[in-house]
Amino acid sequence: MSNDLFKALSSTTRLKMLRILAKNEMHIAGLARELDLSNPVVARHVNILETAGLIERKKFGKTHVLRSRIENIDKLMNSLADTCEVNVPKGASILEALKKVSGVEVKEVRDKEFVISIDGEQGFYMYEVNGKPPDTTVQDFKIEKDSTIEWKKLVPVTRKRIIVKIDT
């Protein structure tokens, strides 16, 4: 799947199609009009995106309605994540485990410690333990059994840009 995915993402036309389909479902003819392309050209691009698992097609008679499946990009990115293993005693905090991982930078601010970067990438991070977000901090969460901890960088994604102008 990943080769098909990389091929699908290598075209600016297909990226435009994904942006459009991320907002609305659309039929091929409507997508062709939106992009100012012919139906056959759009259909060829749709086949590539469909093979890569980035869109799906619903058929209603002769009408084909397209919908994005962007979650498959997330799956690919997760498969590329760096994985490491550390040993800690039962009851250790996640923060203690993190301090054993190279590339994780922790900074103390007002008696609290925060992860400020991973592999040199600063930003805001959230974590999950065994696929679930805990309701406590990394300092307070105690590891009682073998677990998988995933760190996810919160990447700002603009869903809607609003320009506010003051009336004069």
Rosetta blueprint (number, residue, H / E / L):
1 M L
2 S H
3 N H
4 D H
5 L H
6 F H
7 K H
8 A H
9 L H
10 S L
11 S L
12 T H
13 T H
14 R H
15 L H
16 K H
17 M H
18 L H
19 R H
20 I H
21 L H
22 A H
23 K H
24 N L
25 E L
26 M E
27 H E
28 I H
29 A H
30 G H
31 L H
32 A H
33 R H
34 E H
35 L H
36 D L
37 L L
38 S L
39 N H
40 P H
41 V H
42 V H
43 A H
44 R H
45 H H
46 V H
47 N H
48 I H
49 L H
50 E H
51 T H
52 A L
53 G L
54 L L
55 I E
56 E E
57 R E
58 K E
59 K E
60 F E
61 G L
62 K L
63 T E
64 H E
65 V E
66 L E
67 R E
68 S E
69 R L
70 I L
71 E H
72 N H
73 I H
74 D H
75 K H
76 L H
77 M H
78 N H
79 S H
80 L L
81 A L
82 D L
83 T L
84 C L
85 E L
86 V L
87 N L
88 V L
89 P L
90 K L
91 G L
92 A L
93 S E
94 I H
95 L H
96 E H
97 A H
98 L H
99 K L
100 K L
101 V L
102 S L
103 G L
104 V E
105 E E
106 V E
107 K E
108 E E
109 V E
110 R L
111 D L
112 K E
113 E E
114 F E
115 V E
116 I E
117 S E
118 I E
119 D L
120 G L
121 E E
122 Q E
123 G L
124 F E
125 Y E
126 M E
127 Y E
128 E E
129 V E
130 N L
131 G L
132 K E
133 P L
134 P L
135 D L
136 T L
137 T L
138 V L
139 Q L
140 D L
141 F L
142 K E
143 I L
144 E L
145 K L
146 D L
147 S L
148 T L
149 I E
150 E E
151 W E
152 K E
153 K E
154 L E
155 V L
156 P L
157 V L
158 T L
159 R L
160 K L
161 R L
162 I L
163 I L
164 V L
165 K L
166 I L
167 D L
168 T L
